[in-house]
Amino acid sequence: MTWLRKQWKARLRGGKNMNPFEIKVIPEVLEKIIKKYIDELFDRYLTGKTWTLDKFRKECCGGKAKEWVTLYILSEFADEIDYRQPGGWLVPSKGRGNAWIIRAKQACEWMDKNFTRIEWERKLGR
């Protein structure tokens, strides 16, 4: 009797519902698989989506006030995030009654890369 067959029979004797096979999970491989899946979900969910300023501030800015986000992110980095620039994601409001248009995926990616450049502790001068 081979070693494998002995092992298999020993496991079967342990109980009817025992699985004779063992799967070894390598954490690094599992992490890569999960990351790839999450990246695909992120792309699928946000690609082609646009947000309002309100949605952007809630999703990417920790719920900071609209005025704060407008002053310290949208105005501060206007040259980088303008939709006419490579990687730009903001179509600015043309004034009262016009909405800001924010490309969700590009905004998330930019915020992730530039998070530390934003002075999060700054207060609005009132």
Long-range contacts (C-beta under 8 A, 24 or more apart in sequence): 42-105, 42-108, 43-105, 46-104, 46-105, 46-108, 47-105, 48-105, 49-103, 49-104, 49-105, 50-101, 50-102, 50-103, 50-104, 51-102, 51-103, 51-104, 51-107, 52-99, 52-100, 52-102, 53-93, 53-99, 53-100, 53-102, 55-102, 56-100, 56-102, 56-104, 56-107, 59-104, 59-108, 60-107, 60-108, 60-111, 61-111, 62-120, 65-124, 67-124, 68-122, 68-124, 71-124, 72-118, 72-119, 72-122, 73-118, 74-100, 76-118, 77-114, 77-117, 80-110, 81-107, 81-110
